């Protein structure tokens, strides 16, 4: 009959500790990790899954023929006034020179306007589903819903998930590696 060595017993004890750590970190984070995995997959495939509005093409890609950013801003504000929407704030204006368009993205909704940079015509109004999924992915959806500009929930969420993933990676490695070490020690003992 084979008797385990003291070294093998120490490795087995450490493995049990890693298993408990792994379990008690994984169980509370399960929903968050699942959310991050699913939304990360969707974001990785956002173009293929058509989560972004299709890019339109303006009349010209020559900037000297374009209207000013101030005019583009005015067109955006006029559009939202016609929609009876107030307090719509621009997050950014994304100029696509090769397409001759400006994409207007907003802080307090998930919409996008694409405007022809020469004529000022609105080429498309679309919902940006990828922006919503991104907020779900990084936890900033809570800050968005409660209008928290300090991003406190996002920072806490990403910190918790990052530390959790690092812990799960380390403990998972030892859950895999320690049985290999124990088998090796047992074989050495037999020889």
N, C-alpha and C positions, 0 to 999 in steps of 0.2 A: 504494500500500500504506500502511496506517495503522500508525503507531508509537505505542506507549503512552507517556503522559507519566510523569514521575517521580512525580507525585502519585498516579496510578492504580496504579503499581507499589507504592507504599507501602501503599495500601489493600489491594491483592491480597496483600501479605506479611502484613499484620495479619489478613486474613481466613483465611489458611492457619494462622496461630497460633491464632486462635479455633477453627478446625475441629479442630486437634489437642487443644486444651484441652477442647473439647466432647466429643470422642471419649474421652479419657482420664479424664474425670470420669464420663461416662455408662456406660461399660462396667462398671466395678467396682460402680456403684450400681444397675445394671439390676434385679437380683433384689429389692433393697430397695424401689426405686421401684415395681416391679410389685406387690409385696406391699402397699405403702401405698395404691396406686391401687385395687386390688381390695377390700381391707378398708375403705377409705374409702367406696367405692360401697355395700358391704353395710351399713355403719353409717348412711349417708344414707337407706337404704331399710329400716332395721331393723324398723320397725312394719309396713310393707307386706310384707316378706319373713317376717314372723312370727318374728323372732329374739328378741322379748321375750315373756315370758309374758302371757297375756291378763289384764287387770285385772278382779278380782272386785269384788263389791259387798257391803258389810256391811249389818247390820240398820238402823243409824242413823248419821246424820252429826252428831249432837248430842254434842259432846265431854263434856258434863257426865254423860252416861250411859256413858262408856267406862271400861274397866279401866285400871290404871296401866301405865306403861312397864315397871316392875319385873315385873309379872305377864306382860306380853308377852315379856319376856326369859326368864322362867321357862318359859313355854310352848315357846319356841324350844329351850331347853336340854333340856327333857323330850323333845321330838320327836327330837332327835339322839341322846339316850341310848337311846331305843327302837330307833333305827336302828343301834345299836352303833357310833356314830361318836364318837370322842373328839377333843378339841382343835379344836372348831369354834368359831371366834371371829366375833362379829358385827362387820361393817364399819360398817354403818349401819342405822338404822330409818327408813324413809321413810313418814311418815304422810300418807295421802290423805284429808283431812277430808271432801271432797264424796262420797267413796265409803265412808267409815266403816271403812277398813282400814289396817293397818300392813303394809308390805312389809319383811321382814327380809332383808338382804343380808350375805354372809359374806366374810371375808378369804381363807380358804384353800380355798374351793370356788366353783363357779359356780352355786350353788343360790339359790333365793328361796322364802321362805315368805310367804304372804299370810294375815294373821290378822284376823278380825273384831274390831274394837276394843270392841264391847259384850260379846260372848259369849266371846271368846278362842278360838273355834273356828278351826282351820286350814282355810282355804278352798281353798288350793292350794299344792302344792309343785312347783316347776318349775325346769328348768335355764335359766340365763340365757346363751344362746349369744352374745348381743351383748357380754357382758362378756369372754368369751374372744376374740372378734374384735377388741374394743378393745385388749386386751393384745397381740395380734398386730400391730395397726396401729401402736401407739406403741413397740413393742419391749420393753415391760415384761414380756412373757411369760418372757423369760430371767431377769429378776430374780425373778419369781414362782416359777419352777421351782427356782431356787437359793436361794430364801428370802432374798433380798438386800433389806433394808428401805431401803437408801440410794438405790436406784433408779439405780445407776451405769450399767448397760447402757442403760436408757431414756434417760438424759441424753446419753450418748455417741451413741446411735442417732439421736435426734431432732436433735442438733447436726450430725452428719455429713450426714444427709439434708437438713436446712435449708440448710446451706452448699452442698451439692451442687446443690440445686434453684435457689438463687440464682445460682450459677456457670453452670448450664445455661441459665437464663433470659437472663442477660447475653450469654453467648457465642452463644446461639441468635438473639438479637436482631441481633447484628452479622453473623451468617452470613446473615441475611435482608437487613439494611440495606446492608451494604457492596457487594454486587453492584448494587444500585440506584444507589448513589453512583458506582460505576465507570461504569455505563452513562451516567449524567448527565454525567460528566466527558468521556467519549468523544464524546458528542453536542456538547458545548460546544467541544471541540477541532476537530471537523469543521466547525462553523459558523464 
